[in-house]
Amino acid sequence: MSKIALVRKPSPNLNDGIVDHIERVPVDVPLALSQWEGYVKALHEAGWETRQVASVDECPDGVFIEDSVVMFKNVAVSSYPGAEIRRGEVASTREVAGQLGCSLNQIQAPGTLDGGDILKVGNTVYVGRGGRTNGEGIRQLRAILTPLGAKVVGVPVTKALHLKTAVTALPDGTVIGYPDFVDNPSIFDRFIPVPEPHGTAVVCLSETHVLMSASAPETTALLESLGYTVTTVPITEFEKLEGCVTCLSVRIRDLA
């Protein structure tokens, strides 16, 4: 199984990133770069190889690379971001996915879809229907992934930017989320509420090891009590833009 993570360096214009659901506060761009480097280092230390995708400095949100592509097995589905200013982020991610040998597909207008609205639990692909992803985007993704064995499930998202702002999944498939952000937790087979808004997001580094924000110490303790090894990284500058640990990389596990 491959362990490759695509990452993209923060734009010098990061402070101009989009904010929809929280109050805008200034971003310390040099600190953001340092935090990004720490995030990449944590991936390396966990045995992941990183591939840096070409910068798109004209796109302030380009560091949130997860939004530009959806991976399922060895298939890469290029997104069509719901925010027009972000559509310039897609091509460079698509290019690297192709270089890795991924089969390439793409969402096309009038469909919109952000990768941050995609949560995979086994072969079930939950897709958030919210401000950035529309019904036509979900329909196109279902048409692409169903023949590959995926079950694509649409999920209403009205309380957060993306589905993965509200929920992510532990290595055993249990979904975790902050209750105030989740429209309907009964959609998921197993759901555990977390006590902090920044505790919603984990990157599964292995079957026993997760990466999460240092801004959620109570959630860290909760996950450790469930038997997981937890690595935390500070990502405060990205959280100011509604970002989280999943947004900052695209994990590719199933290359042949």
MIGUFI-159703 format. One record per residue (C-alpha): residue number from 0; y, x, z. Coordinates in nm, 4 decimals. Layout:
i  py  px  pz
NUM  Y  X  Z
...
REM end
This chain:
i  py  px  pz
0  0.0000  0.0000  0.0000
1  0.3418  0.1320  -0.0936
2  0.6167  0.1717  0.1635
3  0.9327  0.2014  -0.0462
4  1.2721  0.0684  0.0579
5  1.5629  0.0330  -0.1830
6  1.9013  0.0973  -0.0219
7  2.2609  0.1182  -0.1438
8  2.5469  0.3109  0.0134
9  2.8371  0.1045  0.1498
10  3.1373  0.0569  -0.0760
11  3.4708  0.2086  0.0312
12  3.5935  -0.1507  -0.0083
13  3.3458  -0.2874  0.2472
14  3.6297  -0.4345  0.4539
15  3.6915  -0.6811  0.1686
16  3.3412  -0.8284  0.1968
17  3.2938  -1.2044  0.2033
18  3.2979  -1.3896  0.5363
19  3.2039  -1.7594  0.5386
20  3.0784  -1.8654  0.8820
21  3.2492  -1.6343  1.1335
22  3.6020  -1.5164  1.2025
23  3.7092  -1.2153  0.9971
24  3.7707  -0.8944  1.1913
25  3.8450  -0.5482  1.0486
26  3.5498  -0.3331  0.9476
27  3.5525  0.0364  1.0419
28  3.4280  0.1741  0.7090
29  3.3558  0.5326  0.8274
30  3.1578  0.3907  1.1209
31  2.9741  0.1593  0.8808
32  2.8685  0.4589  0.6726
33  2.7424  0.6365  0.9841
34  2.5504  0.3260  1.0901
35  2.4008  0.2914  0.7415
36  2.2838  0.6529  0.7548
37  2.1234  0.5808  1.0925
38  1.9475  0.2781  0.9447
39  1.8096  0.4853  0.6568
40  1.6984  0.7531  0.9022
41  1.5088  0.4919  1.1039
42  1.3223  0.3838  0.7902
43  1.2286  0.7453  0.7149
44  1.1090  0.8054  1.0698
45  0.8831  0.5017  1.0388
46  0.7190  0.6456  0.7281
47  0.9157  0.4641  0.4590
48  1.0363  0.6322  0.1417
49  1.3873  0.5227  0.0424
50  1.5268  0.4998  -0.3085
51  1.9045  0.4878  -0.3283
52  2.0305  0.2427  -0.5879
53  2.3515  0.3290  -0.7728
54  2.6678  0.2348  -0.5866
55  2.8807  -0.0566  -0.7025
56  3.2072  0.0246  -0.5298
57  3.3831  -0.2652  -0.7018
58  3.1494  -0.5019  -0.5130
59  3.2398  -0.4887  -0.1418
60  2.9129  -0.6541  -0.0357
61  2.6881  -0.4286  -0.2457
62  2.5371  -0.2596  0.0611
63  2.3586  -0.5906  0.1308
64  2.1101  -0.5012  -0.1397
65  1.8471  -0.7557  -0.0365
66  2.0554  -1.0292  -0.1986
67  2.0153  -0.8795  -0.5465
68  1.6371  -0.9099  -0.5904
69  1.3312  -1.0937  -0.4594
70  1.0025  -0.9041  -0.4391
71  0.6619  -1.0750  -0.4467
72  0.3641  -0.8432  -0.4849
73  0.4678  -0.6123  -0.7713
74  0.7028  -0.8680  -0.9289
75  1.0793  -0.8268  -0.9011
76  1.2920  -1.1374  -0.9548
77  1.6564  -1.0482  -1.0103
78  1.8850  -1.2897  -0.8308
79  2.1862  -1.4769  -0.9629
80  2.4195  -1.4623  -0.6622
81  2.5950  -1.7762  -0.5517
82  2.9195  -1.5809  -0.5047
83  3.0491  -1.4776  -0.8473
84  3.2039  -1.1560  -0.7116
85  2.8532  -1.0341  -0.6217
86  2.6909  -1.0685  -0.9638
87  2.7747  -0.7098  -1.0539
88  2.5287  -0.5918  -0.7866
89  2.2166  -0.7087  -0.9679
90  2.1752  -0.4795  -1.2697
91  2.1407  -0.1489  -1.0834
92  1.8774  -0.2899  -0.8477
93  1.6881  -0.4325  -1.1433
94  1.6942  -0.0921  -1.3131
95  1.5346  0.0842  -1.0157
96  1.2723  -0.1888  -0.9746
97  1.1788  -0.1387  -1.3392
98  1.1545  0.2371  -1.2918
99  0.9047  0.1743  -1.0115
100  0.6837  -0.0213  -1.2497
101  0.7633  -0.3689  -1.1204
102  0.7261  -0.6658  -1.3513
103  1.0780  -0.8020  -1.4072
104  1.1952  -1.1628  -1.3998
105  1.5343  -1.3147  -1.3299
106  1.7141  -1.6266  -1.2141
107  1.9555  -1.7619  -1.4720
108  2.2577  -1.9927  -1.4600
109  2.2999  -2.2722  -1.3685
110  2.0558  -2.1587  -1.1020
111  2.1923  -1.9496  -0.8154
112  1.9828  -1.7590  -0.5664
113  2.0513  -1.4862  -0.3084
114  1.7664  -1.2693  -0.1830
115  1.8843  -1.3248  0.1739
116  1.7670  -1.6849  0.1377
117  1.4052  -1.5752  0.0886
118  1.1582  -1.5449  0.3760
119  0.7991  -1.4500  0.2894
120  0.5164  -1.5289  0.5312
121  0.1923  -1.4331  0.3625
122  0.1881  -1.6184  0.0315
123  0.4362  -1.8797  0.1522
124  0.7884  -1.8185  0.0241
125  1.0544  -2.0118  0.2144
126  1.3794  -2.0488  0.0186
127  1.7014  -2.1491  0.1901
128  1.9022  -2.4175  0.0124
129  2.2564  -2.3535  0.1283
130  2.5905  -2.2208  0.0173
131  2.4530  -1.9406  -0.2007
132  2.1220  -2.0764  -0.3368
133  2.0974  -2.4080  -0.5228
134  1.8125  -2.6374  -0.6196
135  1.7915  -2.5023  -0.9745
136  1.7537  -2.1495  -0.8388
137  1.4666  -2.2684  -0.6197
138  1.3059  -2.4462  -0.9163
139  1.3211  -2.1291  -1.1281
140  1.1809  -1.9144  -0.8494
141  0.8963  -2.1623  -0.7974
142  0.8147  -2.1506  -1.1692
143  0.7987  -1.7697  -1.1585
144  0.6039  -1.7232  -0.8351
145  0.3606  -2.0159  -0.8250
146  0.1369  -1.8677  -1.0995
147  0.1156  -1.5521  -0.8846
148  -0.0313  -1.7452  -0.5925
149  0.2866  -1.8223  -0.3998
150  0.3708  -2.1499  -0.2302
151  0.7485  -2.1937  -0.2573
152  0.9015  -2.4141  0.0133
153  1.2667  -2.5204  0.0075
154  1.4423  -2.5132  0.3461
155  1.7843  -2.6690  0.4221
156  2.0395  -2.4133  0.5477
157  2.3640  -2.5631  0.6743
158  2.4360  -2.3622  0.9898
159  2.4285  -2.0009  0.8629
160  2.5106  -1.7917  0.5582
161  2.1505  -1.7344  0.4486
162  1.8071  -1.8452  0.5619
163  1.7433  -1.4933  0.6961
164  2.0640  -1.5102  0.8971
165  1.8859  -1.7855  1.0888
166  1.5197  -1.6804  1.0871
167  1.2844  -1.3962  0.9998
168  0.9130  -1.3414  1.0629
169  0.7177  -1.1065  1.2875
170  0.4269  -0.9075  1.1398
171  0.1787  -1.1755  1.2557
172  0.3696  -1.4438  1.0626
173  0.5421  -1.6053  1.3599
174  0.8951  -1.7097  1.2641
175  1.1743  -1.6241  1.5075
176  1.5271  -1.7616  1.5050
177  1.8352  -1.8510  1.7019
178  1.8148  -2.2289  1.7583
179  2.1839  -2.2968  1.6852
180  2.1355  -2.1517  1.3351
181  1.8136  -2.3344  1.2407
182  1.8273  -2.6788  1.0794
183  1.4627  -2.7705  1.1394
184  1.2288  -2.5233  1.3120
185  0.9335  -2.7629  1.2693
186  0.9179  -2.6583  0.9021
187  0.7525  -2.3351  1.0146
188  0.3920  -2.3203  1.1351
189  0.4819  -2.1082  1.4386
190  0.8351  -2.0684  1.5720
191  0.9743  -1.8744  1.8699
192  1.3436  -1.9112  1.9634
193  1.5342  -1.5937  2.0426
194  1.8160  -1.5762  2.2993
195  2.0843  -1.4007  2.0928
196  2.2481  -1.4654  1.7540
197  2.1865  -1.1056  1.6411
198  1.8218  -1.1273  1.7463
199  1.7207  -1.3415  1.4501
200  1.6474  -1.0544  1.2107
201  1.3600  -0.8073  1.2122
202  1.2345  -0.5690  0.9469
203  0.8570  -0.5325  0.9717
204  0.7892  -0.1590  0.9534
205  0.4142  -0.1982  1.0178
206  0.1756  -0.4483  1.1741
207  0.2928  -0.3396  1.5191
208  0.6444  -0.2008  1.4674
209  0.9726  -0.3807  1.3918
210  1.3322  -0.2713  1.3355
211  1.6206  -0.4795  1.4677
212  1.9851  -0.4706  1.5707
213  2.0907  -0.2942  1.8891
214  2.3198  -0.5956  1.9500
215  2.0288  -0.8052  2.0828
216  1.8788  -0.6339  2.3906
217  1.7292  -0.9546  2.5333
218  1.5469  -1.0234  2.2078
219  1.4275  -0.6625  2.2012
220  1.2750  -0.7147  2.5453
221  1.1158  -1.0421  2.4301
222  0.9487  -0.8790  2.1299
223  0.8320  -0.5848  2.3375
224  0.6757  -0.8331  2.5800
225  0.4799  -0.9706  2.2828
226  0.3289  -0.6269  2.2239
227  0.5529  -0.4929  1.9490
228  0.7110  -0.1515  1.9238
229  1.0803  -0.2129  1.8605
230  1.3263  0.0345  1.7083
231  1.6907  -0.0672  1.7365
232  1.9858  0.0524  1.5309
233  2.3579  -0.0240  1.5695
234  2.4883  -0.2272  1.2752
235  2.8021  -0.3791  1.4289
236  3.0179  -0.3179  1.1206
237  2.7752  -0.5070  0.8974
238  2.7421  -0.7891  1.1497
239  3.1180  -0.8411  1.1093
240  3.0333  -0.9493  0.7527
241  2.7394  -1.1734  0.8524
242  2.4945  -0.8957  0.7671
243  2.1745  -0.8001  0.9483
244  1.8962  -0.5407  0.9297
245  1.7057  -0.7219  0.6553
246  2.0124  -0.7309  0.4265
247  2.0417  -0.3530  0.4111
248  1.7178  -0.2788  0.2240
249  1.4592  -0.4225  -0.0136
250  1.1099  -0.3441  0.1091
251  0.8443  -0.2920  -0.1596
252  0.4911  -0.2934  -0.0207
253  0.2628  -0.4005  -0.3041
254  0.3014  -0.1552  -0.5907
255  -0.0289  -0.0713  -0.7566
REM end
